[in-house]
Amino acid sequence: MYCLRVRHETISDLHTDEYVLNPNVTHDSSVMAGKNRFSVSDRFEYLQGLVTEFQDTDSEDAKEQILANLANFAYDPSNLEALRLLQVTELFLDMLTEDNENFVEFGIG
């Protein structure tokens, strides 16, 4: 199980959260209660912002954080259409050929 502390300051000034990259983890109901609080268009815009930020940044650390965020969103079936439209699957597949081992792990995940 991967557990990363991820911080984004460039997309809507998000706060720091802990993201668990394991679909079998039991989550606290208070955390899950807010799961669908964003509209489909808000979620798409956020994911689009992550993809754009990934493409625009040269920082390896920032790219790892963005990949962690995208990987977490990929575990939620309600994000499938947005991720497909944004070609995030292709992004993950591209990571399999990177020299950075963390990129490869996110691509596999």
Long-range contacts (C-beta under 8 A, 24 or more apart in sequence): 1-25, 2-68, 2-105, 2-109, 4-65, 4-68, 6-65, 6-68, 6-69, 7-65, 8-65, 8-66, 8-69, 10-53, 11-46, 11-49, 11-50, 11-53, 12-46, 12-49, 19-68, 19-69, 19-72, 20-72, 21-68, 21-71, 21-72, 21-75, 21-109, 23-75, 35-76, 36-78, 40-82, 43-78, 43-79, 43-82, 44-82, 44-85, 44-86, 47-73, 47-79, 47-82, 47-83, 47-86, 47-88, 48-82, 48-86, 51-86, 51-87, 51-88, 51-91, 54-91, 60-100, 63-103, 64-100, 64-102, 64-103, 64-106, 67-92, 67-95, 67-102, 67-103, 67-106, 68-106, 70-106, 71-106, 71-109
